């Protein structure tokens, strides 16, 4: 099989459409008779609903209906299903599509207006009379664990909904025998995701068939279908869910949301198509965020600075509900011990409910949190023992010859964590060489001459990718000779239409322009899970490879018969099956496809199934572990605290690269996300749980003027765990980035500055540290 | 709500319409004219996804009322090129992988298009400065800057 596209930086097939305004995002869908929804949301973080009176609102221009959960009760006024049940959660902690009794965060939806236009629906919100009794609020997870703290839900005995534990080895013995032990506490804030497209849903009942169609800006359209079907007591086949073009996901769009259910229920109730498009303020209030973790940790090392063990605990703010179960804290826990070969670790995470917006994974999920504390612990050792930071890491890394390496940790399903392949020290050496670490002292001196503080930072990580169980694909050659790939794997900009087409084009010997990928439409492909956890290249990519090979084998079988040639003498090239070395002896794939499409009364070859098509489900039962190291330099203005990232270099190994251009794009975007977490993004609430940063004027996303150019170097160690040797690349940029930037800020501040244990870091904070250091 | 009659040119085409005074230009373009390439990311003038060119200057269609565009010449992403015949700038975006989800892309294109008309040879810093009014969560901006430079060079070459 020739490889022409796998590994090549081919331009994306989806781009011409998206570049010309011809993308179809949810808000671009317009249906006849469509009504527009707006949600009345709680203005208090915790309260009891006494009364909702929509009388005045119903008489407003254009208003067709106002629904509370009581009005939609015929569909079952109960909490939504849990997306990811966990044995530690005895009952699901999810909200209802609309709250009817208690509200637990600012932004929880209480009622919805349907009107002829969105403006009219929003006008009417103000005319709904809402009487809420305020209840005590817990807005900080650290207070939430204290005895006597207010309860985030009035009916619960405790705000701590679960305590997760991960351990390996005899941690007490390791600490007792260690040459050194150091303690640190960390505060990590991660803010929100802020895809540029907010969420949106269109639901349309089909009166003739009784089917319900849903278009949603989701990373998990098939989960929406499954849970909605369960909720409605319907068969999945009667609900069609499509994720059209989706303007970024980054984790929160993987949730199944109350609004998706409420819009579907409203459409069924009124018999019209209903559209709801979230505005940015609602996104700040009601789209899940990834919020605070507070870690208290100890690290043990030997006299040479080699990390031996880590122990401690974390308080994890889960927000008001746990729609996604314990996935976020569990992912943080499963990310230990990162790239380090530890003799022992023992960690626990208290998962705490607060009266803040629910949390969910955001790019990297809990992995950036784990990477931050592990990398800061490595820097602690270096600082206390006066060792180079890279030396501590080199001495502590899992070594290439130890692969596959069983860490002693457990995945969230309880299976042992085993790294598959790679050379962690090599990535570190590569990044240090490429950033010219050796020349840093000179650059620092030059910056100092200009009155600036230059700092050098580095960080490493391991990333579990390719989460199972599957993401399937079908490959079909049409009688016109086109190749159509279908899959459940939704795309939010990752370029699946191109990467999956590259795999199919190679297997079938067709030009890339002949391949079309149709994804995330339950009427087009029957099953799908989610585009999360850097899993689609591994799972769907492998499935495309498997399906395309089956199609290839079928085409060869037919062609061998037609050409009277041996199957081993045939190759696929140029849309034909042809005899190797005799290109004139060939049969077009389109011809084979037409034969296998069948004509009345005309037999097809015996023993061959109709249709030049096949389906593959790669069984992803083992994870593929990507890894990498990042290094950066920051320049700080000591007067203003302004922190500029002046250089940023990444060394990354995500196995075989399907499309290096797309991988680089994933990594760059990911690094910038992490830089945002380190320096800018801070979702603030007051003590009453009121959001204080609900516009882009208050909540800062990284902008073009502040971001550096990012240099990327790849190491390609194929994963032995899938047929294409790929590892996921969606989150590896983000995971160590905040740690890398903070490490550089620390270095710029100098050896006597306070040890930095938190992010985001503001200019004011930097000036304060500089002042403290100078005293 | 009071409606007003407006006359404007959109992508070279004369448009006459009745609009409510409160309707912003973005909603007018998207809903009345079905030009859905203009996207709304924040509706408070920060993200820049809705950027269009009004009388030669980039403007945020979410912060401008449709009635304010009375008599104006408005250009949207739909004016640049077609999938079969992308403009130089669009080709540069494709070749440099300057878009991922594509949602901010129309605004990015219109901001850079407006820049390139007044500055034939912008520097990286100038481009980054101009892009400071457009947020992108996918690309990290670098590829967009690269694409803008490529497009500028291509335009200079063809002049």
Interface residues (C-beta under 8 A of the other chain):
Chain A: X11 X12 X14 X15 X16 X17 X18 X19 X20 X21 X22 X23 X24 X25 X27 X28 X30 X119 X193 X194 X195 X196 X197 X198 X245 X246 X247 X248 X250 X279 X280 X492 X493 X494 X495 X661 X662 X664 X665 X668 X669 X670 X671 X672 X673 X695 X696 X697 X701 X703 X704 X705 X707 X709 X710
Chain B: X22 X23 X30 X34 X35 X36 X37 X38 X39 X40 X41 X42 X43 X44 X46 X47 X49 X76 X77 X78 X80 X81 X82 X83 X84 X86 X90 X93 X94 X95 X97 X99 X100 X101 X102 X103 X104 X105 X106 X109 X127 X128 X129 X131 X132 X134 X135 X136 X137 X138 X139 X140 X141 X142 X143 X144 X145
